[in-house]
């Protein structure tokens, strides 16, 4: 359970840090690219060596790290774009609702047992996400409506694929801690390379200008980012809970912690539906936890 708790805390940090990026006018794309280099360095320090070489490319998990790296940088930037285009509320709702995809995968592929109590907990979790994210703002322009329907749907699917892929690779290939670290470092390295190619082109064409604060923001983002996924994999490997419980609890737990941070630090005003949603998040965690145990 300690690994799951750490994953929730580090993922919550990631959910909060983007609010500060906006406040300090950080270029999110530059910070995201530098963040992945920070992830690579962090993982290399933990593992004790850089794991990517000719031999590692032949390992069966490496092709999945390439896909994961592509998804890493794509989804991270998608979250940033969606937050601007349709708002943080709709973006976070789509991101957290994606918990349905890995749960269905675990049920259909691995035949994980989903008790009625756990099933009710997952339904309550989905309701909690919607209620917690509900606000009184309406979308007025037709352009914004089109973004509302496209970006969140893409984010929903891609976020679900990341969680599902994490579970599949963990169960199939990541049999040791060293392999887990090597896989993560490789995924982050691919994301860093892809991002750096785009960023270098933008520097050359003067579409972006390097600023040291973006590099520092990337470091502040990158170190916790590495551990957010590292501890999620450790939680899945611990077998204290099934994956159909671990991933929903992780997602809904992050939503609760980020909401608490918004209330007490950013002094956000919540409506009645939001408070009911927060209560539902706690109820969902309890139902899923005990539904997985009994």
C-alpha positions in Angstrom: 0.0 0.0 0.0 2.9 2.4 0.6 3.9 2.2 -3.1 0.3 3.1 -4.1 0.3 6.0 -1.6 3.6 7.3 -3.0 2.3 7.0 -6.5 -0.8 9.1 -5.6 1.3 11.7 -3.9 3.8 12.1 -6.8 1.0 12.1 -9.4 -0.9 14.7 -7.3 2.2 16.9 -7.4 2.2 16.7 -11.2 -1.4 17.7 -11.2 -0.7 20.8 -9.1 2.6 21.9 -10.7 1.1 23.0 -14.0 -1.0 25.6 -12.1 2.3 27.2 -11.1 3.6 26.9 -14.6 0.8 29.2 -15.7 1.4 31.6 -12.8 5.1 32.0 -13.6 4.6 32.0 -17.4 6.6 28.8 -18.0 6.7 27.5 -21.5 5.0 24.1 -20.9 6.4 22.4 -24.0 10.0 23.3 -23.2 9.5 22.3 -19.5 8.0 18.9 -20.6 11.0 18.1 -22.9 13.5 19.0 -20.2 11.4 17.1 -17.7 12.0 13.9 -19.6 15.8 14.4 -19.6 15.5 14.9 -15.8 13.5 11.6 -15.7 16.3 9.8 -17.6 19.0 11.2 -15.3 17.0 10.3 -12.2 16.4 6.8 -13.3 20.0 6.3 -14.3 21.2 7.4 -10.9 18.8 5.0 -9.2 19.7 2.1 -11.5 23.4 2.9 -11.3 24.0 2.9 -15.0 22.5 4.0 -18.3 20.7 0.9 -19.6 20.3 1.7 -23.3 22.7 -0.1 -25.6 22.8 -2.4 -28.6 21.9 -5.4 -26.3 19.0 -3.7 -24.6 17.4 -2.8 -27.9 17.0 -6.6 -28.5 15.1 -7.1 -25.3 11.3 -7.9 -25.8 10.2 -5.0 -23.6 12.2 -2.4 -25.5 9.6 -2.0 -28.3 7.0 -1.3 -25.7 9.2 1.4 -24.2 9.3 3.1 -27.6 5.5 3.2 -27.7 5.4 4.3 -24.1 7.8 7.1 -24.8 5.7 8.4 -27.7 2.6 8.3 -25.5 4.4 10.0 -22.6 5.2 13.2 -24.5 2.0 13.1 -26.6 -0.3 12.8 -23.6 1.6 15.3 -21.5 1.4 17.9 -24.2 -2.3 17.0 -24.9 -3.1 17.7 -21.2 -1.4 21.0 -21.5 -3.2 22.0 -24.7 -6.5 20.7 -23.5 -6.2 22.7 -20.3 -5.8 25.8 -22.3 -8.4 25.1 -25.0 -11.3 23.6 -23.0 -10.2 24.2 -19.4 -8.6 22.2 -16.5 -12.0 20.9 -15.3 -12.9 19.0 -18.5 -9.3 17.9 -19.1 -9.0 16.4 -15.6 -12.4 14.7 -15.9 -11.4 13.0 -19.2 -8.0 12.0 -17.7 -9.5 10.4 -14.6 -12.5 8.7 -16.3 -9.9 6.8 -18.3 -9.6 4.4 -15.4 -12.4 2.4 -17.0 -10.1 1.2 -19.8 -7.5 -0.6 -17.7 -10.2 -2.1 -15.5 -12.0 -3.6 -18.5 -8.6 -4.8 -19.8 -7.9 -6.6 -16.5 -11.3 -8.1 -16.5 -11.4 -9.3 -20.1 -7.7 -10.3 -20.7 -6.6 -11.4 -17.2 -10.0 -12.5 -16.0 -9.5 -10.6 -12.7 -12.4 -11.0 -10.4 -14.6 -7.9 -10.0 -16.9 -8.3 -7.1 -20.2 -6.4 -6.9 -18.7 -4.2 -4.1 -15.7 -3.3 -6.4 -18.0 -2.8 -9.3 -20.2 -0.4 -7.3 -17.0 1.3 -6.1 -15.8 1.9 -9.8 -19.3 3.3 -10.7 -19.1 5.6 -7.6 -15.6 6.7 -8.7 -16.9 7.7 -12.1 -19.7 9.7 -10.5 -17.2 11.3 -8.2 -15.0 12.4 -11.1 -17.9 14.1 -12.8 -19.2 15.7 -9.7 -15.8 16.9 -8.4 -15.1 18.5 -11.8 -18.5 20.1 -12.3 -18.6 23.9 -12.5 -21.1 26.5 -13.5 -19.3 27.7 -16.6 -20.8 27.2 -20.0 -19.0 26.9 -23.3 -20.3 29.6 -25.6 -18.5 29.6 -28.9 -18.8 26.9 -31.6 -15.1 26.7 -31.9 -14.7 25.9 -28.2 -17.5 23.3 -28.5 -15.6 21.5 -31.2 -12.5 21.4 -29.0 -14.6 20.2 -26.1 -15.7 17.1 -28.0 -12.4 16.2 -29.6 -9.5 16.8 -27.2 -11.1 15.2 -24.1 -12.1 12.1 -26.1 -8.5 11.7 -27.4 -7.2 12.3 -23.9 -9.6 9.8 -22.4 -8.4 7.1 -24.8 -4.7 7.8 -24.7 -4.6 8.1 -20.9 -6.4 4.8 -20.6 -3.9 3.2 -23.1 -1.0 4.4 -20.9 -2.4 2.8 -17.8 -3.3 -0.4 -19.7 0.1 -0.6 -21.3 1.8 -0.1 -17.9 -0.2 -3.0 -16.5 0.5 -5.3 -19.5 4.3 -4.6 -19.6 4.6 -4.9 -15.8 2.9 -8.3 -15.8 4.6 -9.7 -18.9 8.2 -8.3 -18.8 9.1 -6.4 -15.6 10.2 -9.4 -13.5 13.0 -7.6 -11.6 13.5 -4.1 -10.2 16.4 -3.5 -12.6 14.3 -4.3 -15.7 11.5 -2.0 -14.4 14.0 0.9 -14.1 15.5 0.1 -17.5 12.1 0.0 -19.1 11.1 3.4 -17.6 14.4 5.0 -18.4 14.1 3.8 -22.0 10.5 5.2 -22.3 11.5 8.5 -20.9 14.6 8.6 -23.2 12.5 8.1 -26.3 10.1 10.8 -25.1 13.1 13.1 -24.5 14.6 12.4 -28.0 11.3 13.0 -29.8 10.6 16.2 -27.8 14.2 17.5 -28.4 13.9 17.0 -32.1 10.8 19.2 -32.3 12.2 21.7 -29.8 15.6 22.0 -31.7 13.7 22.8 -34.9 11.7 25.4 -33.1 14.9 27.0 -31.7 16.5 27.0 -35.1 13.4 28.6 -36.7 13.1 31.1 -33.8 9.6 29.8 -32.9 10.8 29.3 -29.4 13.6 30.9 -27.3 15.5 29.1 -24.6 15.0 30.4 -21.1 16.7 29.0 -18.1 13.5 29.1 -16.1 12.0 26.5 -18.4 14.9 24.2 -17.8 14.6 24.6 -14.1 10.8 24.0 -14.4 11.6 20.8 -16.3 13.8 19.6 -13.5 11.2 20.4 -10.8 8.7 18.5 -12.9 10.9 15.6 -14.0 12.2 14.1 -10.8 8.7 13.5 -9.3 7.4 12.4 -12.7 9.8 9.5 -12.7 8.7 8.4 -9.3 5.0 8.8 -10.1 5.2 5.9 -12.6 8.0 4.0 -10.8 5.8 3.6 -7.7 2.7 2.8 -9.7 4.6 -0.1 -11.3 5.9 -1.1 -7.8 2.3 -1.0 -6.5 1.1 -3.2 -9.4 4.0 -5.6 -8.7 3.3 -5.8 -4.9 0.0 -7.7 -5.5 -1.4 -6.2 -2.4 -4.3 -5.2 -4.6 -5.3 -6.3 -8.1 -4.7 -4.0 -11.0 -8.5 -3.5 -11.4 -8.3 -1.9 -7.9 -4.8 -0.3 -7.9 -5.3 1.9 -11.0 -8.8 3.2 -10.0 -7.7 4.0 -6.5 -4.6 5.7 -7.9 -6.7 7.9 -10.2 -9.4 8.8 -7.8 -6.9 9.3 -5.0 -5.0 11.8 -7.2 -8.3 13.6 -7.9 -9.0 13.9 -4.2 -5.5 15.1 -3.2 -5.4 17.7 -6.0 -8.9 18.9 -5.0 -7.8 19.3 -1.4 -4.8 21.2 -2.6 -7.0 23.5 -4.6 -9.3 24.2 -1.7 -6.6 24.9 1.0 -3.8 26.3 -1.1 -5.4 28.0 -4.1 -8.5 28.9 -2.2 -10.8 27.5 -4.9 -14.5 27.9 -4.4 -16.4 24.6 -4.7 -20.1 24.2 -5.2 -22.4 21.6 -3.6 -21.8 19.0 -6.3 -18.0 19.3 -5.9 -18.2 18.6 -2.1 -20.5 15.6 -2.8 -18.0 14.4 -5.4 -15.2 14.6 -2.9 -17.2 12.5 -0.4 -17.9 10.0 -3.2 -14.1 9.8 -3.9 -13.5 8.6 -0.4 -16.5 6.2 -0.6 -15.2 4.9 -3.9 -11.7 4.2 -2.5 -13.2 2.3 0.4 -15.6 0.2 -1.8 -12.9 -0.7 -4.3 -10.4 -1.5 -1.6 -12.7 -3.8 0.4 -14.3 -5.1 -2.7 -10.8 -6.3 -3.8 -10.1 -7.9 -0.4 -13.4 -9.8 0.0 
